[in-house]
Amino acid sequence: MSSRRAWSRAVLGALALGATACAPMSGPGMHHHPRTSTVTVAGTGTVSAAPDMAEITTGVVTQAPTAAQALVANSQAMERLLQPLGTLGIAARDIQTTNISASPLRRQGRDGQPPEITGYEVTNQVRVKVRDLARLGRVLDQQVGQGANLVHGIQFGRQEPAPLQDEARKRAMADARRKAELYAAAAALKVGRVVAVQEAGAVSPRPEMAPRMAMSAAVPVAPGEQEIQASVTVTFTLEP
């Protein structure tokens, strides 16, 4: 039994000696690594490009004495509205219903009487994606000619925006480095490695036409250019 206790004491002593040897040392003459200096800046990048597609919201509003009559009239009008789109090169996958609603029409009652229902209104809206902008004017003309009394929310865009967004990101990073180098030079330092990058988001503004805009027989369309913007916040190390 005594030999076993002696062996245990020897092992514990060795472990204690190892822990002491591995413990960090401090005191006069010991050197500590200085804290790394950094600079954090925001960068933005913008790319301009002409849109190559557009989305329009179009539809029909009908009114009738009963809800059933208003719905039937609306359905017939929508059939006339949608059928010719195929002849203009609009695929079925590019036509999507966005809203169907039915609501009563009320007239204010007299002599304190509650409002009276005088009929019903049905609204049916669809979003149409036009992938060939050369046909956009003809599509608008066709929709109005076929009875659309809702045409609004024209939005221009790009079918493949990713390459432009990536270019905007590259420009944002370059802008961030330019600013970091400016600050570093003012402090007599140099920009080192990137420590952190945070993207604020890529934005592609979409110009829109005013809601319920009246359309003439010959619809002029001016898509113009769009700006795709990216913003990043970057932290760089600073070196002597």
VMD Tcl script that draws the C-alpha trace (Angstrom):
set ca {
  {0.00 0.00 0.00}
  {2.82 2.42 0.84}
  {4.49 1.84 -2.53}
  {1.22 2.69 -4.33}
  {0.88 5.95 -2.37}
  {4.45 6.87 -3.16}
  {3.84 6.28 -6.89}
  {0.68 8.46 -6.85}
  {2.55 11.27 -5.12}
  {5.30 11.09 -7.72}
  {2.78 11.36 -10.62}
  {0.98 14.33 -8.99}
  {4.28 16.06 -8.45}
  {5.25 15.64 -12.10}
  {1.89 17.06 -13.28}
  {2.29 20.05 -10.98}
  {5.82 20.65 -12.29}
  {4.57 20.52 -15.92}
  {1.75 22.98 -15.24}
  {4.26 25.36 -13.67}
  {6.55 25.09 -16.67}
  {3.71 25.82 -19.15}
  {2.31 28.81 -17.26}
  {2.90 32.21 -18.97}
  {5.69 34.26 -17.43}
  {5.52 37.95 -16.78}
  {7.65 40.56 -15.19}
  {10.42 42.99 -16.00}
  {12.14 42.30 -19.30}
  {9.18 40.33 -20.78}
  {7.84 41.60 -24.18}
  {4.13 41.73 -25.15}
  {2.81 41.95 -28.73}
  {1.16 45.33 -29.28}
  {-2.51 45.42 -30.23}
  {-3.00 45.50 -34.03}
  {-4.22 48.85 -35.38}
  {-7.13 48.78 -37.82}
  {-9.22 51.17 -39.88}
  {-12.85 50.58 -40.88}
  {-14.28 52.33 -43.94}
  {-17.40 52.15 -46.10}
  {-17.16 51.74 -49.86}
  {-19.74 52.06 -52.62}
  {-19.73 50.90 -56.21}
  {-22.16 51.78 -58.99}
  {-22.71 50.23 -62.41}
  {-25.05 51.69 -65.04}
  {-26.72 49.58 -67.70}
  {-29.72 49.70 -69.99}
  {-32.58 47.42 -68.91}
  {-33.46 44.47 -71.11}
  {-36.89 43.56 -69.69}
  {-39.95 45.13 -68.11}
  {-42.87 44.06 -65.94}
  {-46.28 45.68 -66.16}
  {-49.35 45.26 -63.98}
  {-52.55 45.27 -65.96}
  {-56.13 44.23 -65.35}
  {-59.83 44.90 -65.45}
  {-62.32 46.42 -63.01}
  {-65.99 45.60 -63.60}
  {-69.20 46.61 -61.82}
  {-72.62 44.97 -61.84}
  {-75.78 44.86 -59.69}
  {-74.81 41.46 -58.22}
  {-71.50 39.90 -57.28}
  {-72.07 36.98 -59.65}
  {-72.74 39.28 -62.60}
  {-69.67 41.38 -61.83}
  {-67.52 38.24 -61.61}
  {-68.80 36.83 -64.91}
  {-68.25 40.14 -66.68}
  {-64.76 40.42 -65.23}
  {-63.81 36.89 -66.23}
  {-64.94 37.46 -69.81}
  {-63.00 40.73 -70.00}
  {-59.85 39.07 -68.65}
  {-60.11 36.31 -71.24}
  {-60.16 38.94 -74.00}
  {-57.22 40.65 -72.33}
  {-54.94 37.64 -71.92}
  {-55.53 35.56 -75.04}
  {-53.74 37.87 -77.54}
  {-50.59 38.11 -75.39}
  {-49.27 34.87 -76.87}
  {-49.25 36.41 -80.35}
  {-46.90 39.10 -79.01}
  {-44.39 36.53 -77.79}
  {-45.43 36.55 -74.12}
  {-45.07 33.03 -72.67}
  {-47.58 31.64 -70.16}
  {-44.86 31.53 -67.48}
  {-44.54 35.32 -67.79}
  {-48.20 36.01 -66.92}
  {-49.10 35.80 -63.24}
  {-52.29 36.77 -61.42}
  {-51.50 39.13 -58.56}
  {-54.92 40.15 -57.26}
  {-58.59 39.16 -57.47}
  {-61.04 41.00 -55.26}
  {-64.78 41.59 -55.00}
  {-66.32 44.32 -52.89}
  {-69.77 45.86 -52.52}
  {-70.58 49.34 -53.76}
  {-72.42 51.39 -51.14}
  {-74.46 54.56 -51.24}
  {-74.81 56.74 -48.17}
  {-78.21 56.28 -46.54}
  {-80.59 59.16 -46.03}
  {-82.05 60.42 -42.78}
  {-79.61 58.44 -40.65}
  {-80.22 55.15 -42.47}
  {-77.25 52.74 -42.90}
  {-75.41 52.70 -46.26}
  {-77.22 50.83 -49.01}
  {-75.50 48.28 -51.27}
  {-76.04 49.34 -54.87}
  {-73.85 46.81 -56.64}
  {-70.53 44.99 -56.65}
  {-67.09 45.62 -58.06}
  {-64.61 42.93 -59.11}
  {-60.93 43.60 -59.78}
  {-58.55 41.19 -61.49}
  {-54.88 42.09 -61.96}
  {-52.01 40.24 -63.62}
  {-48.28 40.89 -63.85}
  {-46.88 40.52 -67.36}
  {-43.15 40.15 -67.94}
  {-41.95 41.50 -71.28}
  {-38.54 40.06 -72.11}
  {-38.24 41.92 -75.43}
  {-38.44 45.66 -74.79}
  {-39.03 46.29 -78.49}
  {-42.49 44.79 -77.96}
  {-43.38 46.68 -74.80}
  {-45.25 49.48 -76.60}
  {-47.27 46.94 -78.60}
  {-48.12 45.02 -75.42}
  {-49.38 48.18 -73.73}
  {-51.36 49.11 -76.83}
  {-52.88 45.63 -77.00}
  {-53.86 45.63 -73.32}
  {-55.68 48.97 -73.54}
  {-57.25 48.03 -76.86}
  {-58.62 44.81 -75.36}
  {-60.32 46.64 -72.50}
  {-57.74 46.95 -69.73}
  {-58.77 49.80 -67.45}
  {-55.87 49.14 -65.07}
  {-52.36 49.63 -66.42}
  {-49.74 50.68 -63.90}
  {-46.47 49.83 -62.19}
  {-44.15 49.51 -65.19}
  {-40.83 48.28 -63.81}
  {-37.66 47.96 -65.87}
  {-34.96 45.47 -64.96}
  {-32.29 43.05 -66.10}
  {-32.91 39.39 -66.83}
  {-29.43 38.50 -65.56}
  {-28.47 41.13 -62.97}
  {-25.79 39.01 -61.20}
  {-22.79 40.04 -63.40}
  {-23.62 43.73 -62.92}
  {-24.09 43.26 -59.18}
  {-20.70 41.53 -58.94}
  {-19.03 44.38 -60.81}
  {-20.65 46.86 -58.41}
  {-19.28 44.83 -55.48}
  {-15.76 44.93 -56.95}
  {-15.99 48.69 -57.32}
  {-17.25 48.99 -53.75}
  {-14.22 47.07 -52.46}
  {-11.88 49.22 -54.55}
  {-13.53 52.35 -53.13}
  {-13.12 51.04 -49.59}
  {-9.42 50.35 -50.13}
  {-8.91 53.80 -51.65}
  {-10.39 55.42 -48.56}
  {-8.38 53.20 -46.23}
  {-5.15 54.10 -48.03}
  {-6.04 57.79 -47.74}
  {-6.46 57.55 -43.98}
  {-3.39 55.36 -43.60}
  {-1.20 57.80 -45.53}
  {-2.43 60.67 -43.37}
  {-1.32 58.68 -40.31}
  {2.05 57.73 -41.87}
  {0.99 54.07 -42.04}
  {0.26 51.46 -44.71}
  {-2.83 49.38 -45.38}
  {-2.38 45.72 -44.56}
  {-4.68 42.75 -44.87}
  {-8.48 42.68 -44.80}
  {-9.86 41.70 -41.41}
  {-13.62 41.84 -42.05}
  {-16.06 42.61 -44.88}
  {-19.76 43.32 -44.41}
  {-22.07 43.94 -47.36}
  {-24.87 46.43 -46.93}
  {-26.73 45.14 -49.97}
  {-26.97 45.60 -53.71}
  {-29.69 47.97 -54.86}
  {-31.22 48.21 -58.31}
  {-33.72 51.10 -58.50}
  {-36.61 50.56 -60.86}
  {-38.27 53.55 -62.54}
  {-42.05 53.29 -62.59}
  {-44.83 54.99 -64.49}
  {-47.62 56.63 -62.55}
  {-50.54 54.39 -61.51}
  {-53.56 54.32 -63.86}
  {-51.72 56.32 -66.52}
  {-53.78 56.86 -69.64}
  {-52.27 55.21 -72.72}
  {-52.50 56.49 -76.26}
  {-52.80 54.24 -79.30}
  {-49.08 54.55 -80.00}
  {-47.37 54.03 -76.67}
  {-43.87 55.54 -76.46}
  {-41.55 53.81 -74.00}
  {-38.22 55.22 -72.79}
  {-36.39 52.64 -70.62}
  {-33.32 54.82 -70.07}
  {-30.55 53.41 -67.84}
  {-30.49 51.85 -64.40}
  {-27.93 52.07 -61.65}
  {-26.99 48.99 -59.67}
  {-25.24 49.91 -56.44}
  {-23.36 47.88 -53.84}
  {-22.12 49.02 -50.43}
  {-19.57 47.35 -48.16}
  {-17.95 48.06 -44.83}
  {-14.34 46.82 -44.71}
  {-11.83 46.64 -41.86}
  {-8.11 46.73 -42.78}
  {-5.05 46.34 -40.59}
  {-2.60 49.21 -40.44}
  {1.13 48.60 -40.64}
  {4.15 50.86 -40.03}
}
mol new
graphics top color blue
foreach p $ca { graphics top sphere $p radius 0.5 }
foreach p [lrange $ca 0 end-1] q [lrange $ca 1 end] { graphics top cylinder $p $q radius 0.2 }
display resetview
